[in-house]
Amino acid sequence: ELPPKTTLVHFIELHTPQKDLYETIRATMDKRVRDAIASRGIEQSQILFLDALLKLRQLCCHPSLLPDEFSNKITASAKLDFLTELLATLLEEGRRILLFSQFTSMLAIIEKHLQQKKIPYLILTGGSKNRGELVEQFQTGKIPLFLISLKAGGTGLNLTAADTVIHYDPWWNPAAEAQATDRAYRIGQDKPVFVHKLLCESTVEQRIHLLQQEKAELANALLNQADRTARLDHATLNHLLAPLDK
């Protein structure tokens, strides 16, 4: 029988410049999607809607993930600031941590940040050749922090040396997110596991979280990039692209 698993959801308020940029992107993309629906119909506008969600998700992670036309030279990220404080606390407690993100570009930003702070880490992405060696290094306790991309770390890894999992950005498919958590929470784990989910407050991240809880099947189908069969409707559009203060 596995030890207990505790999930902690952290709601993070965006910095004011991030809020302003979020609202600018949201309003711009909302107009684009609605114009497309008016001219082409709702079914033909789904890819544009997914693109709108992607841009808002990128902003929540870090403004520098955005295309140049949107990034507006804002370099601060409330979520990265929160992560920095969280990691400092967890590492001081002696935790062994898996840190997941869907965006390899976000992992690169975190990696640079860790280098500046002189925090030792390992990183596994789809481009990593020495997968087995990295896993062994982590499992033997030499390095306490392992950055892993969604595609590289969803299955096939046994990382029971970890007692903490951080999901930097929410994965729209809860089953895939659970698979990642299960890299640590599986047979062989003898310590309680803590799972931290970082969500930007009042943004598309929190709205997706609510949608998954209320309409999990719709959220999974709609936001799984590989699934084009889901049907976007006006209520979902209004919910996900609503202003920050709604």
C-alpha positions in Angstrom: 0.0 0.0 0.0 1.3 3.4 -1.0 1.9 6.2 1.6 -0.4 9.2 1.5 -0.4 11.7 -1.3 -1.4 15.4 -0.6 -2.2 17.8 -3.4 -1.8 21.5 -2.8 -3.2 24.0 -5.3 -1.5 27.5 -5.2 -3.4 30.4 -6.7 -0.9 33.1 -7.7 -1.9 36.7 -8.5 -0.3 38.2 -11.6 1.9 41.2 -11.3 0.3 44.4 -12.5 2.2 44.6 -15.9 1.3 40.9 -16.5 -2.3 41.6 -15.7 -2.4 44.5 -18.2 -0.7 42.4 -20.9 -3.0 39.4 -20.1 -6.0 41.7 -20.6 -4.6 43.1 -23.9 -4.0 39.6 -25.3 -7.3 38.3 -24.0 -9.3 41.2 -25.7 -7.3 40.9 -28.9 -7.7 37.1 -29.2 -11.3 37.2 -28.1 -12.1 39.6 -31.0 -10.2 37.4 -33.4 -12.1 34.3 -32.4 -15.5 36.0 -32.4 -14.8 37.5 -35.9 -13.8 34.1 -37.1 -16.9 32.5 -35.7 -19.0 35.2 -37.4 -17.4 34.6 -40.8 -16.6 30.9 -40.8 -18.7 29.3 -38.0 -17.8 28.0 -34.6 -16.5 24.6 -35.8 -14.0 26.2 -38.2 -12.8 28.6 -35.5 -11.6 25.9 -33.0 -7.9 26.1 -34.0 -7.9 29.9 -33.5 -9.5 29.4 -30.1 -6.9 26.9 -29.1 -4.2 29.4 -30.2 -5.8 32.1 -28.0 -5.7 29.8 -25.0 -2.1 28.9 -25.8 -1.0 32.6 -25.7 -2.8 33.2 -22.4 -1.2 30.0 -20.9 2.2 31.2 -22.1 1.7 34.6 -20.4 0.8 32.9 -17.1 4.0 30.9 -17.2 6.3 33.7 -18.3 5.7 36.7 -20.7 8.9 35.8 -22.6 7.3 32.6 -24.0 5.0 34.8 -26.1 5.7 35.7 -29.7 7.4 39.1 -30.1 4.2 40.8 -31.2 2.7 40.1 -27.7 5.6 39.9 -25.3 5.8 43.7 -24.8 9.2 43.4 -23.3 7.8 42.4 -19.9 10.4 40.2 -18.2 8.9 39.5 -14.8 6.7 36.5 -14.0 4.7 36.2 -10.8 4.7 32.4 -11.1 8.4 32.2 -11.5 8.8 34.4 -8.4 6.5 32.1 -6.5 8.4 29.1 -7.7 11.7 30.6 -6.6 10.3 31.0 -3.0 8.7 27.6 -3.0 11.9 25.9 -4.1 14.0 27.7 -1.5 11.6 26.4 1.2 11.4 22.8 -0.1 15.2 22.5 -0.7 15.8 23.8 2.8 13.5 21.1 4.1 15.6 18.5 2.3 12.8 17.7 -0.2 13.6 15.8 -3.4 11.6 17.4 -6.2 10.3 16.6 -9.7 9.3 19.8 -11.5 7.2 19.4 -14.6 6.2 21.8 -17.4 4.6 21.3 -20.8 6.9 24.0 -22.3 10.5 23.1 -22.8 11.1 26.9 -23.3 9.8 27.4 -19.8 12.2 24.8 -18.4 15.0 26.6 -20.2 14.0 29.8 -18.3 13.9 28.0 -15.0 17.2 26.3 -15.8 18.9 29.7 -16.3 17.3 31.0 -13.1 18.7 28.0 -11.2 22.1 28.5 -12.6 22.1 32.2 -11.4 21.0 31.0 -7.9 23.7 28.2 -8.0 21.0 25.5 -7.3 22.0 22.1 -8.6 19.5 20.4 -10.9 19.0 17.8 -13.6 16.9 18.3 -16.8 15.1 15.8 -19.0 13.4 16.8 -22.3 12.6 15.1 -25.5 16.1 16.0 -26.7 18.0 14.3 -23.8 20.1 11.3 -24.9 21.3 10.2 -21.4 17.9 9.4 -19.9 19.0 6.4 -17.9 22.0 8.2 -16.5 19.9 11.2 -15.4 17.4 8.9 -13.6 20.2 7.1 -11.8 21.8 10.4 -10.7 18.5 11.5 -9.2 17.6 8.1 -7.7 21.0 7.9 -5.9 20.4 11.2 -4.2 23.2 13.3 -5.7 21.0 16.1 -7.0 17.7 17.1 -5.3 15.8 18.8 -8.2 14.8 17.2 -11.6 13.2 19.4 -14.3 11.2 17.2 -16.7 9.1 18.1 -19.8 5.7 16.6 -20.4 6.7 14.6 -23.4 9.8 13.2 -21.9 8.5 12.4 -18.5 4.9 11.2 -18.9 5.6 7.5 -18.8 8.4 5.0 -18.2 10.3 6.7 -15.5 10.7 5.4 -11.9 11.6 8.3 -9.7 10.6 7.1 -6.3 13.5 9.0 -4.7 11.2 12.1 -5.1 8.8 13.1 -2.3 7.6 16.3 -4.0 6.1 17.0 -7.4 5.5 20.5 -8.8 3.3 21.1 -11.8 4.5 24.5 -13.0 1.6 24.7 -15.5 -1.7 22.8 -15.5 -2.0 19.9 -18.0 -5.3 20.0 -19.7 -5.5 16.3 -19.6 -5.7 15.3 -15.9 -4.8 11.7 -16.8 -1.5 12.9 -18.3 -0.8 15.0 -15.3 -1.6 12.0 -13.0 0.8 9.9 -15.1 3.6 12.4 -14.5 2.9 12.5 -10.7 3.0 8.7 -10.8 6.7 8.9 -11.7 7.2 9.4 -8.0 3.9 8.0 -6.5 4.2 4.4 -7.4 5.3 1.0 -6.0 8.6 1.5 -4.2 7.6 4.8 -2.8 7.9 4.7 1.0 7.5 8.4 1.8 4.4 10.7 1.8 4.3 12.6 -1.5 3.3 16.2 -1.9 2.0 17.5 -5.2 2.0 21.3 -5.8 0.0 22.8 -8.6 0.7 26.4 -9.6 -2.2 28.3 -11.1 -2.5 32.0 -11.9 -5.5 33.4 -10.2 -8.6 34.5 -12.2 -6.8 33.5 -15.5 -7.5 30.8 -18.1 -5.4 28.5 -15.8 -7.9 28.8 -12.9 -10.9 28.6 -15.4 -9.6 25.4 -16.9 -9.1 24.0 -13.4 -12.8 24.8 -12.6 -13.9 23.4 -16.0 -12.1 20.1 -15.4 -13.8 19.8 -12.0 -17.2 20.5 -13.4 -17.0 19.1 -16.9 -13.9 17.0 -17.1 -14.8 15.2 -20.3 -15.4 18.5 -22.2 -12.2 20.1 -20.8 -10.1 17.1 -21.8 -11.5 16.8 -25.4 -11.6 20.6 -26.0 -8.0 21.3 -24.9 -6.2 18.2 -26.0 -4.4 19.5 -29.1 -4.6 16.1 -30.8 -8.4 16.0 -30.5 -10.3 18.1 -33.1 -13.6 16.4 -32.5 -14.7 18.4 -29.5 -17.3 21.0 -30.1 -16.6 24.5 -28.9 -19.7 26.4 -27.7 -20.3 30.0 -26.8 -20.6 29.3 -23.0 -17.2 27.7 -22.9 -15.7 30.5 -25.0 -17.2 33.1 -22.7 -15.9 31.2 -19.6 -12.3 30.7 -20.8 -11.8 34.1 -22.5 -13.5 36.2 -19.8 -11.8 39.3 -18.4 -9.6 38.9 -15.3 -12.1 40.6 -13.0 -15.0 38.3 -14.0 
